Amino acid sequence: MDVRMRKDELPPLDALRAFEAAARHLSFTQAAETLFVTQSAISKQIAALESALATRLFERQTRALALTPAGERLLRATESAFATLREAVADLRAGEEPTVTLATTPAFATFWLIPRLADFRRAYPGIDIRISADTRLVDIERGRFDAAVRYLADRSAPAGALRLFGGTVLAVCSPTLLKSGPPLRKPADLVHHILLSFEDEQQHRPWLSWQAWLEMAGVPELRPAGSIAFNQNEQAIRAAIDGQGVALTTQGLVADLLKSGTLVAPLPQRFSNPRSYYLLLSGRAAENPALTAFRQWLEGLAT
């Protein structure tokens, strides 16, 4: 790689792929396994890339690897660019097949949408669905996605958005936790349990804060037996399913799990949150009959 690159000149694609894999795994070894090359090849690609950019992308620590601020910025850019490229290639390979591309969160995709997709496929076998589950907001008007499902304040939902279900917040756990652990009949009983937290660094979701829930439940000073924090709502719910503690979530999101008995809501407290899950369509919706069919199908499931 020529270290005298112009400011607007892109590094070789192989170097960017090596960086993206190493940054995603925070491991040169795992990056090498992902790309089917040697660890030495990854190291050389990263070194050449850092030289070309005249900046360090990684902090090499003992038995650990961390991104520098420059590395974090480049990772965001490469993840977005590669995702866009993959989507474009998939579209080209699909030709004229009816397709809906949807952006949503991992929790919504895992616990609400995917269990219902078989019904959509039976009703519309000729329509392909591509789902991108990520916590980052995307601009559906930039051409990559046809639609998005977002958890929005009801008062700020745009005109034309389809409301799927509301945001009643409740505490859930595995039924095995109640059988093998201490009682859980009132909020004060949480002192004997592990609280599973969804840590939102940007504080965009205060309604899933245990501190706020405990205050509304009348036990603001309660100190639980312990806590486990996650940066994804999906992880907290999965931990609850595994019997590791008690999690906060929205009722509609886990309705199927409550109905099947996979999760239970032992506490009677239910707190309303003026937010709901909404389907948002891009301005190109009228040009895509498949998207119209997808919206109509979701409309039949809305509560």
C-alpha positions as CSV (number, residue, x, y, z in Angstrom):
1,M,0.0,0.0,0.0
2,D,1.4,3.4,-1.0
3,V,1.9,5.5,2.1
4,R,1.7,8.6,-0.1
5,M,-2.1,8.2,-0.7
6,R,-4.1,11.2,-1.5
7,K,-6.6,12.4,1.1
8,D,-9.5,11.3,-1.0
9,E,-8.0,8.0,-2.1
10,L,-9.5,4.8,-0.7
11,P,-7.2,2.1,0.8
12,P,-7.4,-1.4,-0.9
13,L,-10.6,-3.3,-0.2
14,D,-8.7,-6.2,1.3
15,A,-7.1,-3.9,3.9
16,L,-10.5,-2.5,4.8
17,R,-12.0,-6.0,5.1
18,A,-9.2,-7.1,7.3
19,F,-9.7,-4.0,9.5
20,E,-13.5,-4.5,9.7
21,A,-13.1,-8.1,10.8
22,A,-10.4,-7.4,13.3
23,A,-12.3,-4.5,14.8
24,R,-15.6,-6.4,15.0
25,H,-14.0,-9.3,16.8
26,L,-11.2,-7.3,18.5
27,S,-9.0,-10.1,17.6
28,F,-6.5,-10.6,14.7
29,T,-6.8,-14.4,15.2
30,Q,-10.6,-14.4,14.8
31,A,-10.4,-12.0,11.9
32,A,-8.0,-14.4,10.1
33,E,-10.4,-17.3,10.7
34,T,-13.3,-15.3,9.4
35,L,-11.4,-14.3,6.2
36,F,-9.6,-17.6,5.8
37,V,-6.1,-16.1,5.9
38,T,-3.3,-16.2,8.3
39,Q,-3.0,-14.0,11.4
40,S,0.3,-12.6,9.9
41,A,-1.6,-11.5,6.8
42,I,-4.2,-9.6,8.9
43,S,-1.4,-8.0,11.0
44,K,0.4,-6.8,7.8
45,Q,-2.9,-5.4,6.3
46,I,-3.6,-3.5,9.5
47,A,-0.1,-2.2,9.8
48,A,-0.2,-1.0,6.1
49,L,-3.6,0.6,6.6
50,E,-2.4,2.5,9.7
51,S,0.7,3.7,7.8
52,A,-1.4,4.8,4.9
53,L,-3.8,6.7,7.2
54,A,-1.0,8.0,9.4
55,T,-3.0,7.1,12.5
56,R,-3.3,4.2,14.9
57,L,-6.5,2.2,14.7
58,F,-5.9,-0.3,17.5
59,E,-4.4,-0.2,21.0
60,R,-2.3,-3.3,21.4
61,Q,-2.6,-4.4,25.0
62,T,-1.4,-7.5,26.7
63,R,-3.7,-10.3,25.7
64,A,-6.2,-7.7,24.5
65,L,-7.0,-5.4,21.6
66,A,-9.0,-2.2,21.7
67,L,-10.0,0.4,19.1
68,T,-8.7,3.9,19.2
69,P,-11.2,6.8,18.6
70,A,-10.0,6.8,15.0
71,G,-10.5,3.0,14.8
72,E,-14.1,3.3,16.2
73,R,-14.9,6.0,13.5
74,L,-13.5,3.8,10.7
75,L,-15.4,0.7,12.0
76,R,-18.7,2.6,11.9
77,A,-17.9,3.7,8.3
78,T,-16.8,0.3,7.1
79,E,-19.7,-1.6,8.7
80,S,-22.1,0.8,7.0
81,A,-20.3,0.6,3.6
82,F,-20.0,-3.2,3.6
83,A,-23.7,-3.5,4.6
84,T,-24.7,-1.3,1.7
85,L,-22.5,-3.2,-0.7
86,R,-24.0,-6.5,0.4
87,E,-27.5,-5.2,0.1
88,A,-26.8,-3.9,-3.4
89,V,-25.2,-7.2,-4.5
90,A,-28.2,-9.1,-3.1
91,D,-30.6,-6.9,-4.9
92,L,-28.7,-7.4,-8.2
93,R,-28.7,-11.1,-7.7
94,A,-32.4,-11.1,-6.9
95,G,-33.2,-9.4,-10.2
96,E,-36.9,-8.4,-10.3
97,E,-38.1,-10.7,-7.5
98,P,-40.5,-8.9,-5.2
99,T,-38.5,-8.0,-2.1
100,V,-39.0,-6.1,1.2
101,T,-36.0,-4.8,3.1
102,L,-36.7,-4.0,6.7
103,A,-34.6,-2.4,9.4
104,T,-35.5,-3.1,13.1
105,T,-34.1,-3.9,16.5
106,P,-32.8,-7.4,17.4
107,A,-35.4,-7.8,20.2
108,F,-38.3,-7.0,17.9
109,A,-37.0,-9.2,15.1
110,T,-36.3,-12.1,17.4
111,F,-39.3,-12.2,19.7
112,W,-42.1,-10.7,17.6
113,L,-41.4,-10.6,13.9
114,I,-39.6,-13.9,13.2
115,P,-42.2,-16.1,14.9
116,R,-44.8,-14.6,12.6
117,L,-42.9,-14.7,9.3
118,A,-44.0,-18.2,8.4
119,D,-47.6,-16.9,8.3
120,F,-46.5,-14.2,5.9
121,R,-44.6,-16.6,3.7
122,R,-47.7,-18.8,3.4
123,A,-49.8,-15.8,2.4
124,Y,-47.2,-14.3,0.1
125,P,-44.8,-17.1,-1.0
126,G,-43.4,-15.0,-3.9
127,I,-42.1,-12.1,-1.7
128,D,-38.7,-12.2,-0.2
129,I,-37.9,-10.5,3.1
130,R,-34.6,-9.1,4.1
131,I,-34.2,-8.1,7.8
132,S,-31.4,-6.0,9.2
133,A,-31.6,-6.1,13.0
134,D,-29.5,-3.3,14.6
135,T,-30.0,-0.8,17.4
136,R,-28.7,2.0,15.3
137,L,-31.2,4.2,13.5
138,V,-31.1,4.2,9.8
139,D,-32.4,6.6,7.2
140,I,-35.0,4.7,5.2
141,E,-35.1,7.5,2.6
142,R,-31.4,6.9,1.5
143,G,-32.3,3.9,-0.6
144,R,-31.1,0.9,1.4
145,F,-34.3,0.0,3.3
146,D,-37.9,0.0,2.2
147,A,-39.3,0.2,5.8
148,A,-38.3,0.3,9.5
149,V,-40.0,-0.7,12.7
150,R,-39.2,1.7,15.5
151,Y,-40.2,2.2,19.1
152,L,-41.5,5.8,19.1
153,A,-43.3,8.2,21.4
154,D,-46.9,8.2,20.3
155,R,-47.0,11.9,20.0
156,S,-44.0,12.0,17.6
157,A,-45.0,9.2,15.3
158,P,-45.1,10.5,11.7
159,A,-48.3,10.6,9.7
160,G,-49.0,7.4,7.9
161,A,-47.0,5.3,10.4
162,L,-48.7,2.0,11.3
163,R,-48.9,1.4,15.1
164,L,-48.3,-2.3,15.9
165,F,-48.6,-2.5,19.6
166,G,-48.1,-0.4,22.7
167,G,-45.4,-0.2,25.4
168,T,-46.8,-1.5,28.8
169,V,-43.7,-2.2,30.9
170,L,-43.6,-5.3,33.2
171,A,-41.1,-7.5,35.0
172,V,-40.7,-11.0,33.6
173,C,-38.7,-14.2,34.5
174,S,-38.6,-17.9,33.8
175,P,-41.1,-20.1,35.6
176,T,-38.2,-22.2,36.7
177,L,-36.8,-19.3,38.7
178,L,-40.0,-19.1,40.7
179,K,-40.0,-22.9,41.4
180,S,-36.4,-23.1,42.5
181,G,-35.8,-19.6,43.9
182,P,-37.2,-17.3,46.5
183,P,-40.8,-16.1,46.3
184,L,-41.6,-13.2,43.9
185,R,-45.1,-12.0,44.7
186,K,-44.5,-8.3,45.4
187,P,-41.9,-5.7,44.4
188,A,-40.1,-5.9,47.8
189,D,-39.3,-9.6,47.0
190,L,-36.9,-8.4,44.3
191,V,-34.4,-8.0,47.2
192,H,-33.7,-11.7,46.8
193,H,-33.3,-11.8,43.1
194,I,-30.9,-10.8,40.3
195,L,-32.1,-7.8,38.2
196,L,-31.3,-8.1,34.5
197,S,-30.7,-4.6,33.1
198,F,-30.8,-3.1,29.6
199,E,-28.1,-0.5,29.9
200,D,-28.8,2.2,27.4
201,E,-25.7,4.4,27.2
202,Q,-27.5,7.1,25.3
203,Q,-30.4,7.0,27.8
204,H,-32.9,6.7,25.0
205,R,-35.0,4.1,26.8
206,P,-35.4,5.3,30.5
207,W,-38.7,3.4,30.6
208,L,-36.7,0.1,30.9
209,S,-34.7,1.4,33.8
210,W,-35.0,-0.6,37.0
211,Q,-34.5,2.5,39.1
212,A,-37.5,4.2,37.5
213,W,-39.6,1.0,37.8
214,L,-38.8,0.5,41.5
215,E,-39.7,4.1,42.2
216,M,-43.1,3.6,40.5
217,A,-43.5,0.3,42.4
218,G,-43.0,2.1,45.7
219,V,-39.7,0.5,46.6
220,P,-37.1,3.1,45.4
221,E,-34.5,2.1,48.0
222,L,-34.6,-1.6,47.2
223,R,-31.2,-3.3,46.8
224,P,-31.4,-6.5,44.8
225,A,-29.3,-9.6,45.4
226,G,-27.3,-8.6,42.3
227,S,-27.5,-7.4,38.8
228,I,-26.4,-8.2,35.3
229,A,-26.3,-5.4,32.7
230,F,-26.5,-5.8,28.9
231,N,-26.2,-3.4,26.1
232,Q,-29.1,-5.1,24.1
233,N,-32.7,-5.6,25.2
234,E,-32.6,-9.0,23.5
235,Q,-29.8,-10.2,25.7
236,A,-31.7,-9.3,28.9
237,I,-34.8,-11.1,27.7
238,R,-32.7,-14.2,26.8
239,A,-31.1,-14.2,30.2
240,A,-34.5,-14.1,31.8
241,I,-35.6,-17.1,29.7
242,D,-32.5,-18.9,30.9
243,G,-33.5,-18.3,34.5
244,Q,-30.7,-16.0,35.4
245,G,-32.9,-13.2,36.9
246,V,-35.8,-10.8,36.4
247,A,-35.9,-8.5,33.4
248,L,-38.0,-5.5,32.4
249,T,-39.5,-5.5,28.9
250,T,-42.6,-4.3,27.0
251,Q,-45.6,-6.6,27.2
252,G,-46.3,-6.7,23.5
253,L,-42.7,-7.7,22.6
254,V,-42.9,-10.9,24.7
255,A,-46.6,-11.7,24.3
256,D,-45.8,-15.0,22.6
257,L,-43.3,-16.0,25.3
258,L,-45.9,-15.2,28.0
259,K,-48.6,-17.1,26.2
260,S,-46.4,-20.2,25.8
261,G,-45.3,-20.0,29.4
262,T,-41.6,-19.6,28.5
263,L,-41.8,-16.4,30.5
264,V,-44.1,-15.4,33.3
265,A,-45.0,-12.0,34.8
266,P,-45.3,-12.7,38.6
267,L,-45.7,-9.1,39.7
268,P,-49.0,-7.4,39.2
269,Q,-47.4,-4.0,38.5
270,R,-47.9,-2.8,34.9
271,F,-46.7,0.7,34.0
272,S,-47.9,2.4,30.9
273,N,-45.4,4.0,28.6
274,P,-46.5,6.5,26.0
275,R,-44.5,4.7,23.3
276,S,-45.4,2.1,20.7
277,Y,-43.8,0.0,18.0
278,Y,-44.5,1.6,14.6
279,L,-43.9,0.6,11.0
280,L,-42.5,3.4,8.9
281,L,-42.4,3.3,5.1
282,S,-40.0,5.0,2.8
283,G,-41.2,7.4,0.2
284,R,-40.8,4.7,-2.4
285,A,-43.5,2.5,-0.8
286,A,-46.0,3.3,-3.6
287,E,-43.5,1.8,-6.1
288,N,-43.2,-1.5,-4.3
289,P,-46.3,-3.7,-4.3
290,A,-44.5,-6.2,-2.1
291,L,-44.1,-3.5,0.6
292,T,-47.8,-2.7,0.3
293,A,-48.6,-6.4,0.9
294,F,-46.2,-6.5,3.9
295,R,-47.9,-3.5,5.5
296,Q,-51.4,-4.9,5.0
297,W,-50.2,-8.2,6.6
298,L,-48.8,-6.3,9.6
299,E,-52.0,-4.2,9.9
300,G,-53.9,-7.4,10.4
301,L,-51.6,-8.2,13.4
302,A,-51.7,-4.8,15.0
303,T,-53.2,-4.5,18.5
